[in-house]
Amino acid sequence: MLSDQRVTETYGDFVAEHERALRQALTSCFGSDAGRDAAADALAYGWEHWGRVSEMDNPVGYLFTVGRDRGRRAGARWGSLRLRRWVSLGWSPDSRGRWRRYPKDSGRL
């Protein structure tokens, strides 16, 4: 078993080597802010589970998957908030599914 200091050094080396690529990959999936948040979540998960993650064949790929899943969940929350905001501003899908802005008194949702 590694000492706490050695675990910290090992994880620190891992982050120094792979954080940028992980952040860039997740940023390309979710955009700048959400990608950074997803990368931070993935790295926090990696720290919490470093004993298991460090022994995987592809720890960076695994943490990318963790970040992608957390980013999707966050995106789903933000997506529903965005949808409610659009509807509150008078936007609504037409019969073909295209979003159009309708006057508030038109009776459309």
Stockholm file with secondary structure:
# STOCKHOLM 1.0

chainA/1-109         MLSDQRVTETYGDFVAEHERALRQALTSCFGSDAGRDAAADALAYGWEHWGRVSEMDNPVGYLFTVGRDRGRRAGARWGSLRLRRWVSLGWSPDSRGRWRRYPKDSGRL
#=GR chainA/1-109 SS CCCHHHHHHHHHHHHHHHHHHHHHHHHHHHCHHHHHHHHHHHHHHHHHTHHHHTTSSCHHHHHHHHHHHHHHHHHHHHHHHHHHHHHHTTEEECTTSCEEECCGGGCCC
#=GC SS_cons         CCCHHHHHHHHHHHHHHHHHHHHHHHHHHHCHHHHHHHHHHHHHHHHHTHHHHTTSSCHHHHHHHHHHHHHHHHHHHHHHHHHHHHHHTTEEECTTSCEEECCGGGCCC
//
